[in-house]
Amino acid sequence: MNTAAQYPLTNIINPQYRLETHYFYAEDEAEDVLEFTLSNLGTAALENFTLTLSCIIRLKLGAEVNNASLIDRLANLHTFSPPASTKLEAGEQWRFRAKGLRPCRPNHRVDGPSSGYITDSAGNTHPISVGDLHRTGFDDTKQRRAIPAGKTEIPLAIQPWPNNVAITSYFTDSLAYSASKATTNELQAVATISALANRLHPASQQPFIINPTDAAKTICIGFHQQTDLPTDGYELRFSKGQVDLRYNDASGLSYGLTVLAQIHHAAVDQPELFHMPSEGIITDSPRHSWRGSHLDVSRHFWPKADILRFLDILAWSRMNLFQWHLTDDEGWRLEIKSLPELTEQGAIRGPKHQMKGQHDYSHQTYHGYYTQADAKEIIDHAASLHIDVLPEIDIPGHCHTVLTVLPHLRDPDEPANSYHSIQYYANNALNPGMQETYEFLEVVLQEVAKLFPYTHIHVGADEVDGNAWKESPKAQQLAAEKGLTDTIELQAYLLSKVQTILRKFGKELAGWDEVSHGGGVDKQNTLLIAWQTPDIIQQLCQQGYEVIASPGQAYYMDQAQATGWMEPGASWAGTCTPEHCYRYEAIEGLSEAETQLVKGVQACIWCEHISTKQHFNYMVFPRLYAVGEAGWTESQHKDWLRHCAIVKTMPTL
């Protein structure tokens, strides 16, 4: 089999079993109830069985369960058994209730079970179909995502919008751009952007012609490299059937050509709304040097072809950083040649595997990882589009996969279940008191550093439980020797060692905002992504860190886009409407010195709730393009209604 591809994801056709769940709201949150109903839709009776389901709203330890027993739980995966005498005849139902929910109340229909299976008396598993979560006891706002039709006074479709636009007239016809008079490097850039446009819009006319015939009606491009323009900047001067493209470096050349390609695509496909300039000027350069998007491929694996297309989409919006979230509790997705078991065992999950299913598809074998050859192809593709790839190896928390596959990394004297992460994985953090931890990290980070050319490696450092390692003799011995008082300081000690390892391999440390806790990391060249609240951006700047703004309240693409029950998405950070995402200003209220430390903005795409392209497109777009515009366009040049009109011309996955 192709080890870099998923097992086929199967739809459940003619299901024998159906699970439906109802949420009953109570004034006292402790009295909230989930009611589960399993229907036997087959022809045979069911007895001596268990029901396993994956549910993003989890049951607390000691949850009260009526007419069933909770016999096992791993993060989202819950296994229930019915009373011993239960025999579910064909057409009958088994109903049971549970009280004691965590980490928060359900707010949307997708907060209930997403997949599951029956295990029969012979140990065979059978998938169940799962319905939406229904609710009783509170009013539904019934709000859904709202995106206005939009309007624009300037008939150009450019996303993100340039910082200076002064166009005085337009062509009535949509003509291709002729780029015959150019250097080899300029022609290569033209061919690259033309191919990009063709991949994203294969049914549309390509924007550029390198060798036009005498009969072809075209607009000639004149190329001019000018070192007095800003880095990444470009200028387009339209006049009398010609456009002069001035640029400083290769990225500015690429961005200028991308803008011409966008103008052309919209003018060809929607000539009633958008046109091509004949006279005027566009002068432009980006607001921020970091205009990025993160993508979680651990919770849901996205095949190489999808990653390549996603990079195309980022390039089309002149975004230049891709944070590749390659590891988490649910799976390890990058080949490490020195530790093949990380992908041989840690990239596969399901009922019959060491790693158990989570989220959608928990009923089946679910597999996928990227070989180092795949990663090299993706890195090279990104580089051709002026996108840097920041790899993320999430440590010390979010390491359930690592510690399951490599159990020698656990302190053997640390009690099982002595702490749990917010996602309810037990003892899921690499232990700072074990030499084996640093040996493992050195092996992994050496291969990652060799594979990825970018200056930094992202090491996570988020969501380590406050009780981590408190019952580990090895960690507590380290704490006593070094005078470390708590989990935060133990993590800071570990991160300082990781920073030393990275610098040995010529890399700097990047991480989530929790890296700042405990004071163990050298701030020089350390890059932190602020995610928990908008206030943390300023707090990190005041501590002297370079910061990327990615607060969940504005830039997390998995957050619901409206308050209504039927709107899909997570809600820990509240509701993130497309308009709020667009209007949010990361540097508002910061001093000039603090503003200088904000290097840019980033969207984050977490995939607990996102497991199909259709769902991806609904959750990510158009908000991803709003983040792209926040990174490029100065606030005084932004316009929400114009953005809404233009963003409809942009591609999806």
C-alpha positions in Angstrom: 0.0 0.0 0.0 1.0 3.6 -0.3 2.0 4.4 3.2 1.4 8.1 2.7 -2.2 7.7 1.9 -5.3 7.1 4.1 -7.1 3.9 4.3 -10.3 4.4 2.4 -12.8 6.3 4.5 -16.0 4.3 4.2 -19.5 5.6 4.4 -21.9 3.5 6.4 -24.6 2.2 4.0 -27.7 0.4 5.2 -26.6 0.6 8.9 -27.7 -2.1 11.3 -27.4 0.2 14.2 -28.3 3.9 14.8 -27.3 6.1 17.7 -29.2 9.3 18.5 -28.4 11.6 21.4 -30.4 14.3 23.2 -29.1 17.0 25.5 -31.3 18.2 28.4 -30.2 21.5 29.7 -30.6 22.2 33.5 -30.3 25.5 35.4 -27.5 23.8 37.4 -24.9 22.8 35.0 -24.1 19.7 37.2 -27.6 18.4 36.4 -27.2 18.6 32.6 -28.0 15.2 31.0 -27.1 13.4 27.8 -29.6 10.7 26.7 -28.3 8.1 24.3 -30.7 5.9 22.2 -29.3 2.9 20.3 -31.7 1.4 17.8 -31.3 -2.1 16.4 -32.2 -1.7 12.7 -31.0 -5.2 11.7 -32.8 -8.5 11.6 -31.0 -10.3 14.5 -31.1 -9.8 18.2 -28.1 -8.1 19.9 -26.9 -9.3 23.3 -23.6 -9.4 25.3 -22.3 -6.4 23.4 -20.7 -3.0 24.2 -21.2 0.4 22.6 -18.2 2.6 21.8 -18.7 6.2 20.7 -16.5 9.2 20.1 -18.0 12.4 21.6 -16.4 15.8 21.9 -18.4 16.5 25.1 -16.9 14.0 27.5 -18.1 12.5 30.7 -16.3 13.4 33.9 -14.7 10.9 36.1 -17.4 9.5 38.4 -20.2 10.6 36.0 -23.6 9.2 36.9 -24.8 6.8 34.2 -28.2 5.2 34.4 -29.2 1.9 32.6 -25.6 1.4 31.4 -22.0 1.2 32.7 -19.1 3.4 31.5 -16.5 0.7 31.3 -13.7 2.6 29.5 -12.8 6.0 28.3 -9.9 7.4 26.4 -10.2 11.1 25.6 -13.4 11.4 23.4 -13.8 7.6 23.1 -16.3 6.2 25.6 -17.3 2.5 25.9 -20.6 1.5 27.6 -22.1 -1.8 28.4 -25.9 -2.4 28.9 -27.3 -4.1 31.9 -26.4 -7.8 31.9 -29.9 -9.0 31.0 -30.2 -6.7 28.0 -31.2 -8.4 24.8 -32.0 -5.9 22.0 -34.3 -7.5 19.5 -34.6 -6.3 15.9 -36.5 -3.0 15.9 -35.9 -2.4 19.7 -34.1 0.4 21.4 -31.7 0.7 24.3 -31.8 4.1 26.1 -29.5 5.3 28.8 -28.6 8.6 30.4 -25.4 10.2 31.7 -24.9 13.2 34.0 -21.6 15.0 34.5 -20.2 16.6 31.4 -16.9 18.2 30.6 -15.1 20.4 29.5 -18.1 22.6 28.7 -21.8 22.5 27.9 -22.9 21.6 24.4 -23.5 24.7 22.3 -24.0 23.2 18.8 -25.4 20.1 17.1 -21.9 18.7 16.4 -21.0 18.6 20.1 -22.5 15.1 20.5 -21.2 11.7 19.3 -19.6 11.8 15.8 -18.9 8.1 15.2 -18.9 4.7 16.9 -19.3 1.0 16.8 -20.8 -2.1 18.4 -18.5 -4.9 19.7 -20.4 -8.2 19.7 -19.9 -11.2 21.9 -17.3 -12.7 19.5 -15.2 -9.5 19.5 -16.3 -8.4 16.1 -17.0 -4.7 15.5 -20.0 -3.2 13.6 -20.2 0.5 12.6 -23.1 2.6 13.8 -24.6 5.6 12.1 -24.8 8.6 14.3 -27.3 11.4 14.3 -26.9 15.1 15.2 -27.2 16.1 18.9 -30.6 17.4 19.8 -31.5 19.7 22.7 -34.2 20.6 25.2 -34.4 23.2 27.8 -32.9 26.4 26.4 -33.8 28.8 23.6 -32.0 28.5 20.3 -30.9 31.8 18.8 -31.3 30.1 15.4 -28.5 32.3 14.0 -26.5 31.0 11.1 -23.4 32.2 9.4 -24.1 35.5 7.6 -22.0 36.9 4.7 -23.4 39.9 2.8 -23.5 40.0 -0.9 -21.1 42.9 -0.7 -20.4 45.7 -3.1 -17.3 47.4 -4.5 -17.0 50.8 -6.1 -13.8 49.7 -7.9 -14.4 46.8 -10.4 -11.2 44.9 -9.5 -11.1 41.5 -7.8 -7.9 41.5 -5.8 -7.5 39.6 -2.5 -6.0 40.8 -0.3 -6.8 44.3 -1.3 -3.7 46.4 -2.3 -2.6 49.4 -0.1 -2.7 52.0 -2.9 -5.1 51.7 -5.9 -5.6 54.5 -8.4 -7.2 53.1 -11.6 -8.8 55.7 -13.9 -10.1 53.5 -16.8 -10.7 49.9 -17.8 -10.8 47.6 -20.9 -14.1 46.5 -22.2 -12.6 43.1 -23.2 -10.6 40.7 -21.0 -7.2 40.2 -22.6 -4.4 37.9 -21.7 -1.1 39.4 -20.6 1.9 39.0 -22.9 5.2 38.4 -21.2 7.6 37.7 -24.0 10.1 40.5 -23.3 11.5 39.3 -20.0 14.5 37.6 -18.4 14.6 33.9 -17.9 13.8 34.4 -14.1 10.9 36.7 -15.0 9.5 34.2 -17.5 9.9 31.4 -15.0 7.8 33.4 -12.5 5.2 34.1 -15.2 5.0 30.4 -16.0 4.7 29.5 -12.2 1.8 31.9 -11.6 0.0 30.9 -14.8 0.3 27.3 -13.7 -1.0 28.3 -10.2 -4.0 30.1 -11.8 -4.7 27.0 -14.0 -4.6 24.6 -11.0 -7.0 26.7 -9.0 -9.3 27.7 -11.9 -8.9 25.0 -14.5 -12.1 26.0 -16.3 -10.9 29.6 -16.8 -8.6 31.1 -19.4 -5.0 31.3 -18.3 -3.8 34.8 -17.6 -0.4 34.9 -19.3 1.0 34.1 -22.8 4.8 33.9 -23.1 4.9 33.5 -26.9 1.9 35.3 -28.4 1.1 35.2 -32.1 1.0 38.4 -34.1 -2.8 38.0 -34.3 -3.2 37.7 -30.5 -4.7 40.8 -28.8 -2.8 41.1 -25.5 -1.6 43.5 -22.9 2.2 43.6 -22.8 4.0 43.4 -19.5 7.2 45.3 -19.0 9.4 44.1 -16.2 11.6 46.4 -14.1 13.6 45.4 -11.1 14.0 48.3 -8.7 15.9 47.9 -5.4 14.3 51.1 -4.0 10.9 49.3 -3.7 10.1 47.6 -0.3 11.0 44.0 0.0 8.0 41.9 -1.1 6.6 45.1 -2.7 5.5 45.6 -6.3 4.1 48.4 -8.5 1.8 48.0 -11.5 1.5 50.9 -14.0 -1.2 50.5 -16.6 -1.1 52.6 -19.7 -2.0 52.3 -23.4 -2.2 48.5 -23.7 0.8 48.0 -21.5 1.4 47.2 -17.8 4.8 47.9 -16.3 5.6 45.6 -13.3 8.2 47.0 -11.0 9.5 44.8 -8.2 12.4 44.5 -5.8 12.9 40.8 -5.3 11.5 37.5 -6.4 8.6 37.5 -4.0 7.5 41.0 -5.1 7.6 39.8 -8.7 5.5 36.8 -7.8 3.0 38.9 -5.9 2.6 41.4 -8.7 2.0 38.6 -11.2 -0.5 37.0 -8.8 -2.4 40.3 -8.6 -2.5 40.5 -12.4 -3.7 36.8 -12.5 -6.5 37.6 -10.0 -7.6 40.6 -12.0 -7.7 38.6 -15.2 -9.6 35.6 -13.7 -12.4 37.7 -12.3 -12.7 39.9 -15.4 -13.0 36.7 -17.6 -15.4 34.9 -15.3 -17.5 37.8 -14.1 -17.2 40.6 -16.7 -20.4 42.1 -15.5 -18.8 42.9 -12.1 -15.0 43.1 -12.7 -12.7 44.5 -15.4 -9.1 44.8 -16.3 -7.4 48.2 -15.9 -6.2 50.2 -18.9 -5.0 53.3 -17.1 -3.7 53.8 -13.6 -1.4 52.5 -10.9 -1.3 50.0 -8.0 1.5 50.4 -5.5 1.7 47.8 -2.8 3.7 46.0 -0.1 2.5 43.9 2.8 1.6 45.2 6.2 3.2 42.2 8.1 6.1 39.9 7.2 4.2 36.8 8.6 0.9 36.0 6.9 0.2 32.4 7.8 -2.0 29.5 8.3 -1.7 26.5 10.5 -3.2 23.1 9.6 -3.8 20.2 12.0 -3.1 16.9 10.2 -3.1 14.7 13.4 -6.8 14.8 14.2 -7.6 14.5 10.5 -5.0 13.4 8.0 -5.0 15.5 4.8 -3.4 13.6 1.9 -0.4 15.2 0.1 -2.6 16.4 -2.8 -4.7 18.4 -0.4 -1.7 19.9 1.2 -0.3 21.0 -2.2 -3.6 22.6 -3.1 -3.8 24.3 0.2 -0.4 25.8 -0.4 -1.7 27.0 -3.8 -4.6 28.7 -2.0 -2.3 30.4 0.4 -0.1 31.7 -2.5 -3.2 33.0 -4.4 -3.9 35.2 -1.3 -0.2 36.2 -1.0 0.1 34.4 2.3 3.7 33.2 3.1 3.8 30.9 6.1 2.5 27.4 6.6 2.6 25.9 10.1 2.3 22.2 9.7 0.9 20.6 12.9 2.4 17.1 12.3 2.0 15.5 15.7 -0.6 15.3 18.5 -2.3 12.9 20.9 -4.3 11.4 18.0 -1.5 10.6 15.6 2.1 11.1 14.4 2.2 12.1 10.8 5.8 12.5 9.7 8.2 9.7 8.9 11.2 9.7 11.3 13.6 7.2 9.8 15.4 6.4 13.1 12.1 5.7 14.8 9.9 3.9 12.2 7.4 2.8 14.9 6.2 6.4 15.2 4.4 6.0 11.9 4.1 2.3 11.7 2.1 2.3 14.9 1.4 5.9 15.7 -0.1 6.9 12.4 -2.8 4.3 12.5 -5.8 4.1 14.8 -9.0 2.1 15.0 -10.8 -0.6 17.0 -8.2 -3.3 16.3 -5.1 -1.1 16.7 -2.9 0.1 19.5 -4.1 3.7 18.9 -7.8 3.9 19.4 -10.1 5.9 17.1 -11.1 9.4 17.9 -13.5 11.9 16.3 -15.0 10.8 13.0 -14.2 7.4 11.6 -13.6 5.8 15.0 -15.3 2.7 13.8 -12.7 1.9 11.2 -9.0 1.7 10.5 -7.8 5.2 9.9 -4.2 5.8 8.7 -2.0 8.3 7.1 1.4 9.9 7.3 3.9 11.8 5.1 7.1 10.1 4.1 10.2 12.4 4.1 10.0 12.4 0.3 6.4 13.6 0.6 7.5 16.4 2.9 10.4 17.4 0.6 7.9 17.7 -2.3 5.6 19.8 -0.2 8.4 22.0 1.1 9.7 22.5 -2.5 6.3 23.3 -3.8 5.8 25.9 -1.0 9.2 27.5 -1.8 8.3 27.8 -5.4 5.3 30.0 -4.2 7.4 32.0 -1.7 5.9 30.1 1.3 8.0 29.0 4.2 7.0 25.8 6.0 7.2 25.8 9.8 7.0 22.2 11.1 5.4 21.6 14.5 6.4 18.6 16.7 4.0 19.1 19.7 5.8 18.5 23.0 5.9 18.0 26.0 2.1 17.6 26.2 -0.1 16.2 23.4 2.2 13.1 23.3 -0.3 10.3 23.9 0.8 8.7 20.6 4.5 8.9 21.4 4.1 7.5 24.9 1.8 4.7 23.6 4.2 3.7 20.9 7.4 4.2 22.9 6.4 3.2 26.5 10.1 3.3 27.7 9.6 7.1 27.7 7.3 6.8 30.7 8.5 6.9 34.3 7.6 3.3 35.4 7.0 4.5 38.9 4.5 7.2 37.9 0.9 6.0 38.7 -1.3 5.6 35.7 -4.0 8.3 35.4 -2.2 10.6 37.8 -3.2 13.6 35.6 -5.3 14.2 32.6 -5.0 16.8 29.8 -8.0 19.1 28.9 -8.8 16.6 26.1 -8.7 13.9 28.8 -5.6 11.9 27.8 -4.0 10.4 30.9 -0.3 11.1 31.5 0.3 12.4 28.0 3.4 14.7 28.6 7.0 13.8 28.0 8.8 13.6 31.3 11.5 16.3 31.9 13.1 14.1 34.6 14.1 11.3 32.2 17.2 11.2 30.1 15.3 9.1 27.6 13.1 12.1 26.8 16.1 14.2 25.6 17.6 11.3 23.6 14.2 10.9 21.9 13.9 14.6 21.1 17.5 14.8 19.8 16.8 12.0 17.3 13.5 13.5 16.2 14.6 17.1 16.0 17.8 16.3 14.1 15.8 14.7 11.3 13.2 17.4 11.3 15.9 20.1 11.2 17.7 18.4 8.3 14.4 18.0 6.4 12.9 21.5 6.9 15.0 24.5 5.7 13.0 27.1 7.7 14.8 28.9 10.5 12.5 27.8 13.3 10.9 24.5 14.5 7.6 24.8 16.5 7.6 22.7 19.6 4.1 23.3 20.9 4.4 23.5 24.7 0.6 24.1 25.0 -2.0 22.6 27.4 0.2 20.6 29.7 -2.0 19.8 32.7 -1.1 21.6 35.9 -0.7 18.3 37.8 1.6 16.8 35.3 4.6 14.9 36.8 3.6 15.6 40.4 3.5 11.9 41.1 6.6 11.0 38.9 9.6 10.2 41.2 12.0 11.0 38.4 10.4 14.4 37.7 10.2 15.2 41.4 13.9 14.2 41.9 14.8 16.7 39.1 12.7 19.4 40.7 14.4 18.9 44.0 17.9 19.0 42.4 17.2 22.1 40.3 15.0 24.0 42.8 11.9 23.8 40.5 8.6 24.3 42.3 5.9 23.1 40.0 4.8 21.8 36.6 5.3 25.1 34.9 9.0 25.3 36.0 9.6 21.7 35.0 8.2 22.4 31.5 10.4 25.6 31.3 13.5 23.4 32.2 12.6 20.9 29.5 12.1 23.7 26.9 15.4 25.3 27.7 17.1 21.9 27.0 15.0 21.6 23.8 16.2 25.1 22.7 19.8 24.0 23.2 19.2 20.9 21.0 17.6 23.1 18.3 20.4 25.6 18.3 22.9 22.7 17.9 21.1 21.8 14.7 21.0 25.5 13.5 17.3 26.1 14.4 15.5 28.5 16.7 12.5 27.7 18.9 8.9 28.6 18.1 5.9 27.6 20.2 2.5 28.5 21.5 2.2 31.3 24.1 2.7 28.9 27.1 6.4 28.8 26.2 6.6 32.1 28.1 5.6 30.4 31.3 8.3 29.6 33.9 11.1 31.7 32.4 13.3 28.9 31.1 13.7 29.9 27.5 16.1 32.5 26.0 13.9 35.1 24.3 16.3 36.0 21.6 15.0 34.7 18.2 12.2 32.8 20.0 8.9 33.2 18.2 5.6 32.7 20.1 2.1 32.3 18.7 -0.5 33.9 20.9 -3.6 31.8 20.8 -5.5 31.8 24.1 -6.9 35.4 24.3 -6.2 38.7 22.5 -4.7 40.1 25.7 -1.9 37.6 25.5 -0.5 39.4 22.4 0.4 42.5 24.4 1.5 40.5 27.4 4.1 38.6 25.3 5.3 41.8 23.7 5.8 43.4 27.1 8.0 40.4 28.0 10.1 41.0 24.9 9.0 38.1 22.7 8.4 38.3 19.0 4.8 37.4 18.5 2.4 36.0 15.9 -1.3 37.0 16.6 -3.6 34.0 16.3 -6.3 34.4 19.1 -8.9 31.7 19.1 -11.6 34.4 19.4 -10.8 35.8 15.9 -8.5 33.5 13.9 -9.4 29.9 14.8 -11.2 28.5 11.8 -12.8 25.6 13.8 -14.8 28.0 15.9 -18.5 28.3 15.1 -19.5 31.2 12.9 -22.8 31.9 14.7 -24.6 31.2 18.0 -27.3 29.0 16.6 -27.6 25.3 17.6 -27.5 24.2 14.0 -24.2 26.1 13.2 -21.3 23.6 13.2 -18.1 24.3 15.0 -16.3 24.5 18.4 -17.2 27.1 21.0 -14.5 27.3 23.7 -13.5 30.7 22.3 -17.0 31.9 21.7 -18.4 32.7 18.3 -16.2 33.9 15.5 -18.3 35.4 12.7 -16.7 36.1 9.3 -17.2 39.8 9.9 -15.5 39.7 13.3 -12.6 37.7 11.8 -12.3 40.4 9.1 -12.5 43.4 11.4 -10.3 42.2 14.2 -7.1 44.2 14.7 -4.3 42.4 16.4 -2.2 45.5 17.2 -5.0 47.7 18.4 -4.1 49.3 21.7 -0.4 48.4 21.5 2.4 50.9 21.9 4.8 51.5 19.0 7.5 49.3 20.6 5.0 46.5 21.2 3.7 46.8 17.6 7.2 46.2 16.3 7.3 42.9 18.0 4.1 41.6 16.3 5.5 40.0 13.2 2.2 39.1 11.7 -1.1 37.1 11.9 -2.1 33.5 11.5 -5.2 31.4 11.0 -5.4 28.1 12.8 -7.3 25.2 11.4 -7.9 22.5 14.1 -9.6 19.4 12.8 -11.4 17.7 15.7 -14.6 19.0 14.0 -13.3 19.1 10.4 -13.0 15.8 8.6 -14.3 16.3 5.0 -13.5 18.8 2.3 -17.0 20.1 2.4 -16.8 20.8 6.1 -13.3 22.3 5.6 -14.6 24.7 3.0 -17.5 25.8 5.1 -15.4 26.5 8.2 -12.3 27.9 6.6 -13.6 30.1 3.9 -14.0 33.0 3.6 -12.4 33.5 7.0 -9.0 32.4 5.9 -9.0 35.2 3.3 -9.9 37.7 6.1 -6.8 36.7 8.0 -4.8 37.0 4.8 -6.1 40.5 4.3 -5.3 41.4 7.9 -1.7 40.4 7.2 -1.3 42.4 4.0 -3.7 45.4 4.0 -3.3 48.4 6.3 -6.5 48.9 8.4 -7.4 52.2 6.7 -7.6 50.4 3.3 -9.8 47.5 4.4 -13.5 47.4 3.5 -15.8 44.6 4.7 -18.4 44.9 2.0 -15.8 45.1 -0.8 -14.1 42.0 0.7 -17.5 40.2 0.7 -17.9 41.0 -3.0 -14.4 39.9 -4.0 -14.0 36.9 -1.9 -16.6 35.0 -3.9 -14.0 34.8 -6.7 -11.5 33.0 -4.5 -10.8 29.2 -4.6 -11.6 26.6 -2.0 -9.9 23.2 -1.2 
